[in-house]
Amino acid sequence: MWRIGLAALLALHGLVHLLGFVVAFRLAEIEGLPYSTTVLGGRVDLGPGGIRVVGVLWLLAAAAFVAAAVGLWLLAPWWWGLALGASAVSLALCVLQLAQARAGVVVNVVLLGLLLVPAVRGLASGS
């Protein structure tokens, strides 16, 4: 049951990351997620090119979460490291854009906590 629930959480969290990509590349207007070239509460302006880099990072995190979910579903030994790395990168991205991504911080902290539970780590080694 842990495996199914955690795989679903990883996949859903990954899909939500696509919003960061869509907004950064101005592919759609999403209510509550305005386009902006600033991060860290408006303190740093990255410009259009810089925010696109951030958008690509959102996309890569999305792919990593979905891949980790598939890996967990298949009990592949690499899923845990990918999920851990994706969660850390995602947490950093959420902090960069905290005003829009507060919920993501909470989800990432929960994910990081779950990934460090010995029973969950055991899924990565097949035990």
Backbone as a chain_set.jsonl record, in Angstrom:
{"seq": "MWRIGLAALLALHGLVHLLGFVVAFRLAEIEGLPYSTTVLGGRVDLGPGGIRVVGVLWLLAAAAFVAAAVGLWLLAPWWWGLALGASAVSLALCVLQLAQARAGVVVNVVLLGLLLVPAVRGLASGS", "coords": {"N": [[0.818, -1.202, 0.0], [1.96, 1.228, 0.784], [3.711, 1.635, -1.316], [2.077, 2.082, -3.587], [0.63, 4.391, -2.822], [2.731, 6.243, -2.353], [3.959, 6.269, -4.861], [1.884, 7.375, -6.368], [1.702, 9.914, -5.155], [4.242, 10.964, -5.792], [4.059, 11.024, -8.617], [1.821, 12.743, -9.041], [2.738, 15.092, -7.813], [4.863, 15.626, -9.461], [3.502, 16.16, -11.882], [2.215, 18.536, -11.219], [4.371, 20.229, -11.214], [4.641, 20.91, -13.849], [3.201, 23.193, -14.22], [4.878, 25.301, -13.448], [6.687, 25.321, -15.559], [4.982, 25.88, -17.749], [4.034, 28.457, -17.095], [6.457, 29.929, -16.966], [7.284, 29.86, -19.597], [5.264, 31.149, -20.762], [3.108, 29.799, -21.922], [0.524, 29.512, -21.251], [-1.984, 31.295, -19.424], [-2.368, 31.129, -16.028], [-4.572, 31.146, -13.433], [-3.737, 32.615, -10.377], [-1.09, 32.059, -10.644], [0.863, 34.145, -11.691], [2.773, 35.386, -14.476], [6.137, 36.172, -14.035], [9.357, 37.609, -13.868], [10.865, 37.599, -11.663], [12.342, 36.268, -8.651], [12.558, 34.917, -5.319], [10.732, 36.422, -3.724], [10.462, 38.723, -5.278], [12.877, 39.966, -5.04], [15.049, 39.357, -6.68], [15.655, 39.827, -10.027], [15.487, 37.854, -12.754], [15.13, 38.167, -15.401], [13.677, 37.561, -18.701], [15.029, 35.387, -20.007], [16.357, 34.124, -17.884], [14.22, 33.334, -16.26], [13.118, 31.476, -17.879], [15.035, 29.495, -17.768], [14.623, 28.693, -15.145], [12.063, 27.719, -15.554], [12.64, 25.495, -17.186], [13.957, 23.969, -15.293], [11.802, 23.403, -13.601], [10.396, 21.754, -15.369], [12.222, 19.617, -15.707], [12.285, 18.672, -13.082], [9.656, 17.801, -12.898], [9.693, 15.674, -14.751], [11.551, 14.025, -13.476], [10.232, 13.36, -11.07], [7.999, 11.931, -12.064], [9.32, 9.849, -13.377], [10.58, 8.683, -11.161], [8.332, 7.814, -9.786], [7.356, 5.862, -11.551], [9.558, 4.165, -11.47], [9.457, 3.371, -8.767], [6.985, 2.064, -8.771], [7.647, -0.086, -10.374], [9.502, -1.245, -8.793], [12.189, -0.636, -9.218], [15.651, -0.335, -8.535], [16.762, 2.24, -8.551], [14.891, 4.22, -8.058], [14.574, 5.499, -5.558], [16.819, 7.2, -5.047], [16.515, 8.991, -7.171], [14.007, 10.087, -6.566], [14.604, 11.301, -4.125], [16.548, 13.214, -4.898], [15.005, 14.712, -6.738], [13.084, 15.744, -5.011], [14.645, 17.415, -3.391], [15.615, 19.299, -5.264], [13.17, 20.296, -6.127], [12.23, 21.429, -3.748], [14.04, 23.548, -3.483], [13.334, 25.039, -5.782], [10.716, 25.704, -5.115], [11.15, 27.339, -2.899], [12.476, 29.438, -4.166], [10.348, 30.553, -5.561], [8.415, 31.203, -3.641], [6.013, 32.605, -2.992], [4.146, 31.691, -4.839], [4.377, 28.982, -4.557], [3.99, 27.828, -2.033], [2.553, 25.585, -1.034], [3.929, 23.56, -2.292], [6.333, 23.505, -0.913], [5.554, 22.362, 1.503], [4.666, 19.829, 0.593], [7.078, 18.815, -0.433], [8.678, 18.697, 1.89], [7.251, 16.787, 3.326], [7.508, 14.631, 1.528], [10.331, 14.291, 1.567], [10.649, 13.559, 4.236], [9.169, 11.13, 4.24], [10.684, 9.648, 2.432], [12.916, 9.138, 3.878], [12.169, 7.361, 5.786], [12.832, 4.232, 7.158], [11.392, 1.899, 6.206], [10.422, 2.731, 3.731], [12.778, 3.368, 2.421], [13.735, 0.823, 2.262], [12.279, -0.255, 0.176], [13.703, 0.545, -2.006], [15.894, -1.065, -2.02], [14.84, -3.477, -2.28], [14.17, -4.882, -0.026]], "CA": [[0.0, 0.0, 0.0], [2.892, 2.362, 0.806], [4.29, 1.805, -2.65], [1.076, 2.68, -4.483], [0.367, 5.753, -2.362], [3.899, 7.089, -2.569], [4.117, 6.424, -6.314], [0.861, 8.331, -6.806], [2.099, 11.239, -4.672], [5.373, 11.408, -6.61], [3.588, 11.337, -9.968], [0.978, 13.938, -8.992], [3.592, 16.244, -7.51], [5.582, 15.889, -10.695], [2.613, 16.791, -12.856], [1.987, 19.916, -10.787], [5.554, 21.003, -11.611], [4.479, 21.383, -15.223], [2.672, 24.556, -14.154], [6.019, 26.216, -13.427], [7.203, 25.384, -16.93], [3.984, 26.546, -18.59], [4.016, 29.883, -16.767], [7.741, 30.533, -17.318], [7.363, 29.971, -21.051], [4.066, 31.886, -21.171], [2.305, 28.937, -22.782], [-0.859, 29.7, -20.824], [-2.17, 32.091, -18.211], [-2.961, 30.292, -14.993], [-5.024, 31.972, -12.309], [-2.974, 32.41, -9.153], [0.324, 31.893, -10.99], [1.173, 35.169, -12.692], [4.114, 35.397, -15.064], [7.051, 37.139, -13.44], [10.766, 37.26, -14.069], [11.547, 37.725, -10.379], [12.302, 35.176, -7.682], [12.863, 35.315, -3.935], [9.822, 37.477, -3.301], [10.674, 39.926, -6.065], [14.179, 40.563, -4.735], [16.014, 39.092, -7.75], [15.036, 39.776, -11.352], [16.272, 36.997, -13.628], [14.859, 38.494, -16.795], [12.93, 36.515, -19.417], [15.861, 34.204, -20.234], [16.604, 33.476, -16.601], [13.013, 32.667, -15.759], [12.945, 30.28, -18.721], [15.916, 28.478, -17.179], [13.871, 28.184, -13.992], [10.986, 26.917, -16.127], [13.205, 24.207, -17.605], [14.2, 23.217, -14.059], [10.491, 22.881, -13.204], [10.095, 20.649, -16.282], [13.104, 18.504, -15.366], [11.811, 18.118, -11.808], [8.431, 17.056, -13.211], [10.097, 14.405, -15.375], [12.221, 13.206, -12.463], [9.216, 12.819, -10.163], [7.216, 10.916, -12.759], [10.21, 8.699, -13.573], [10.742, 8.04, -9.855], [7.066, 7.121, -9.501], [7.357, 4.645, -12.372], [10.587, 3.298, -10.895], [8.923, 2.793, -7.526], [5.926, 1.128, -9.163], [8.303, -1.275, -10.918], [10.499, -1.632, -7.799], [13.537, -0.442, -9.742], [16.504, 0.085, -7.419], [17.188, 3.633, -8.671], [13.793, 5.167, -7.849], [14.706, 6.242, -4.305], [17.787, 8.293, -5.239], [15.902, 9.972, -8.072], [12.956, 10.773, -5.809], [15.26, 12.146, -3.127], [17.125, 14.344, -5.624], [13.921, 15.536, -7.278], [12.474, 16.46, -3.885], [15.562, 18.48, -2.966], [15.571, 20.339, -6.304], [11.828, 20.873, -6.071], [12.165, 22.295, -2.57], [14.773, 24.775, -3.824], [12.507, 25.795, -6.728], [9.567, 26.238, -4.375], [11.642, 28.455, -2.084], [12.718, 30.548, -5.094], [9.072, 31.154, -5.943], [7.617, 30.857, -2.458], [4.666, 33.191, -2.996], [3.276, 30.853, -5.659], [4.636, 27.555, -4.36], [4.01, 27.471, -0.6], [2.084, 24.208, -0.848], [5.001, 22.689, -2.752], [7.307, 23.368, 0.177], [4.986, 21.387, 2.438], [4.693, 18.509, -0.047], [8.469, 18.358, -0.503], [9.129, 18.329, 3.235], [6.601, 15.498, 3.613], [8.171, 13.624, 0.701], [11.677, 14.042, 2.094], [10.473, 12.78, 5.467], [8.766, 9.772, 3.894], [11.786, 8.966, 1.755], [13.93, 8.778, 4.863], [11.644, 6.307, 6.654], [13.522, 2.99, 6.785], [10.563, 0.99, 5.421], [10.367, 3.243, 2.366], [14.125, 3.159, 1.865], [13.855, -0.616, 1.995], [11.71, -0.545, -1.145], [14.737, 0.799, -3.008], [16.861, -2.173, -2.042], [14.095, -4.724, -2.461], [13.961, -5.58, 1.234]], "C": [[0.86, 1.264, 0.0], [3.359, 2.681, -0.598], [3.312, 2.501, -3.585], [0.811, 4.133, -4.104], [1.521, 6.703, -2.629], [4.15, 7.301, -4.061], [3.103, 7.432, -6.855], [1.221, 9.749, -6.383], [3.256, 11.797, -5.502], [4.904, 11.834, -8.004], [2.744, 12.611, -9.985], [1.794, 15.193, -8.728], [4.401, 16.624, -8.744], [4.726, 16.603, -11.722], [2.317, 18.245, -12.494], [3.169, 20.804, -11.176], [5.448, 21.536, -13.036], [3.922, 22.804, -15.259], [3.799, 25.587, -14.164], [6.629, 26.391, -14.804], [6.258, 26.188, -17.826], [3.969, 28.049, -18.35], [5.31, 30.558, -17.216], [7.888, 30.743, -18.822], [6.137, 30.669, -21.651], [3.221, 31.095, -22.167], [0.822, 29.05, -22.459], [-0.865, 30.631, -19.62], [-2.93, 31.231, -17.215], [-3.303, 31.17, -13.805], [-4.25, 31.609, -11.051], [-1.487, 32.202, -9.393], [0.704, 32.898, -12.071], [2.598, 35.028, -13.221], [4.922, 36.496, -14.396], [8.47, 36.676, -13.713], [11.552, 37.341, -12.764], [11.385, 36.464, -9.537], [12.636, 35.754, -6.308], [12.035, 36.525, -3.507], [10.023, 38.785, -4.027], [12.023, 40.584, -5.857], [15.202, 40.415, -5.866], [15.267, 38.981, -9.071], [15.956, 38.996, -12.286], [16.124, 37.373, -15.098], [14.149, 37.336, -17.478], [13.75, 35.239, -19.652], [16.108, 33.425, -18.962], [15.393, 32.733, -16.082], [12.687, 31.456, -16.625], [13.851, 29.152, -18.238], [15.223, 27.85, -15.974], [12.721, 27.306, -14.482], [11.463, 25.546, -16.583], [13.509, 23.351, -16.377], [12.898, 22.638, -13.509], [10.134, 21.66, -14.056], [10.943, 19.419, -15.957], [12.691, 17.851, -14.045], [10.538, 17.302, -12.031], [8.779, 15.685, -13.783], [10.738, 13.472, -14.355], [11.22, 12.583, -11.496], [8.402, 11.711, -10.829], [8.063, 9.664, -12.994], [10.417, 7.947, -12.259], [9.49, 7.261, -9.471], [6.984, 5.811, -10.283], [8.384, 3.655, -11.828], [10.124, 2.623, -9.618], [7.871, 1.739, -7.85], [6.531, -0.196, -9.633], [9.343, -1.87, -9.959], [11.921, -1.608, -8.368], [14.421, 0.104, -8.626], [16.893, 1.561, -7.437], [16.112, 4.648, -8.287], [14.037, 6.068, -6.65], [15.662, 7.421, -4.452], [17.228, 9.386, -6.134], [14.828, 10.768, -7.34], [13.551, 11.726, -4.779], [15.847, 13.394, -3.793], [16.064, 15.281, -6.168], [13.262, 16.351, -6.172], [13.34, 17.615, -3.418], [15.554, 19.63, -3.979], [14.23, 21.054, -6.27], [11.688, 21.823, -4.88], [12.875, 23.611, -2.848], [13.958, 25.643, -4.787], [11.318, 26.436, -6.019], [9.976, 27.414, -3.498], [11.919, 29.668, -2.969], [11.432, 31.294, -5.427], [8.032, 30.879, -4.858], [6.204, 31.41, -2.497], [3.685, 32.317, -3.767], [3.368, 29.375, -5.295], [4.715, 27.136, -2.891], [3.602, 26.024, -0.364], [3.153, 23.216, -1.275], [6.068, 22.478, -1.704], [6.82, 22.294, 1.146], [5.065, 19.979, 1.846], [6.119, 17.97, -0.098], [9.017, 17.958, 0.859], [8.528, 16.982, 3.635], [7.28, 14.386, 2.817], [9.563, 13.284, 1.239], [11.603, 13.228, 3.382], [10.108, 11.335, 5.174], [9.914, 8.985, 3.264], [12.878, 8.522, 2.719], [13.446, 7.74, 5.876], [12.271, 4.982, 6.22], [12.687, 2.025, 5.934], [10.479, 1.424, 3.965], [11.719, 3.068, 1.698], [14.333, 1.703, 1.498], [13.265, -1.011, 0.655], [12.747, -0.359, -2.245], [15.718, -0.354, -3.103], [16.169, -3.528, -2.189], [13.859, -5.486, -1.175], [12.631, -5.255, 1.863]], "O": [[0.548, 2.241, -0.681], [3.398, 3.839, -1.014], [3.697, 3.423, -4.303], [0.773, 5.006, -4.972], [1.317, 7.831, -3.076], [4.517, 8.4, -4.476], [3.439, 8.252, -7.709], [1.065, 10.687, -7.165], [3.246, 12.971, -5.873], [5.31, 12.882, -8.507], [2.932, 13.465, -10.851], [1.566, 16.232, -9.347], [4.595, 17.805, -9.032], [5.18, 17.551, -12.363], [2.185, 19.09, -13.38], [2.992, 21.993, -11.438], [6.106, 22.518, -13.38], [4.148, 23.536, -16.223], [3.686, 26.627, -14.813], [7.042, 27.491, -15.171], [6.693, 27.068, -18.568], [3.899, 28.83, -19.3], [5.268, 31.647, -17.789], [8.538, 31.69, -19.264], [5.991, 30.768, -22.87], [2.688, 31.65, -23.128], [-0.03, 28.726, -23.285], [0.124, 30.739, -18.895], [-3.99, 30.682, -17.518], [-2.443, 31.848, -13.244], [-4.125, 30.434, -10.704], [-0.705, 32.173, -8.443], [0.85, 32.533, -13.238], [3.505, 34.607, -12.503], [4.44, 37.615, -14.217], [8.739, 35.476, -13.779], [12.771, 37.17, -12.761], [10.428, 35.705, -9.691], [12.955, 36.935, -6.174], [12.564, 37.514, -2.999], [9.782, 39.852, -3.462], [12.295, 41.64, -6.428], [16.11, 41.236, -6.0], [14.367, 38.155, -9.224], [17.072, 39.429, -12.572], [16.912, 36.938, -15.937], [14.029, 36.253, -16.905], [13.226, 34.134, -19.511], [16.07, 32.195, -18.966], [15.512, 31.638, -15.532], [12.049, 30.513, -16.156], [13.471, 27.982, -18.295], [15.235, 26.631, -15.803], [12.439, 26.264, -13.89], [10.769, 24.548, -16.389], [13.335, 22.133, -16.418], [12.883, 21.514, -13.008], [9.634, 20.66, -13.541], [10.43, 18.301, -15.937], [12.74, 16.629, -13.906], [10.36, 16.242, -11.431], [8.234, 14.666, -13.36], [10.494, 12.266, -14.371], [11.345, 11.411, -11.141], [8.148, 10.672, -10.22], [7.577, 8.545, -12.827], [10.429, 6.716, -12.242], [9.578, 6.176, -8.898], [6.591, 4.778, -9.741], [8.115, 2.458, -11.734], [10.373, 1.435, -9.412], [7.869, 0.654, -7.269], [6.013, -1.274, -9.34], [9.982, -2.873, -10.274], [12.747, -2.457, -8.034], [13.965, 0.937, -7.843], [17.321, 2.083, -6.407], [16.409, 5.839, -8.201], [13.748, 7.263, -6.702], [15.343, 8.53, -4.022], [17.444, 10.572, -5.884], [14.751, 11.988, -7.482], [13.048, 12.833, -4.59], [15.66, 14.506, -3.299], [16.199, 16.501, -6.075], [12.92, 17.517, -6.374], [12.825, 18.683, -3.085], [15.492, 20.798, -3.595], [14.169, 22.279, -6.374], [11.094, 22.894, -5.0], [12.372, 24.676, -2.49], [13.901, 26.861, -4.618], [10.964, 27.581, -6.299], [9.226, 28.381, -3.369], [11.633, 30.799, -2.576], [11.43, 32.518, -5.559], [6.933, 30.393, -5.125], [5.275, 30.728, -2.065], [2.518, 32.214, -3.389], [2.505, 28.593, -5.695], [5.43, 26.194, -2.551], [4.235, 25.317, 0.419], [3.274, 22.143, -0.684], [6.647, 21.395, -1.609], [7.587, 21.423, 1.557], [5.485, 19.043, 2.526], [6.342, 16.789, 0.168], [9.748, 16.974, 0.963], [9.212, 16.138, 4.213], [7.591, 13.326, 3.361], [9.919, 12.11, 1.347], [12.401, 12.315, 3.593], [10.661, 10.416, 5.779], [10.086, 7.797, 3.537], [13.67, 7.633, 2.406], [14.216, 7.29, 6.724], [12.243, 4.645, 5.036], [13.227, 1.393, 5.026], [10.466, 0.585, 3.064], [11.795, 2.665, 0.538], [15.03, 1.391, 0.532], [13.698, -1.994, 0.054], [12.687, -1.014, -3.285], [16.305, -0.589, -4.159], [16.814, -4.576, -2.22], [13.394, -6.625, -1.214], [12.312, -5.771, 2.934]]}, "num_chains": 1, "name": "protein.A"}
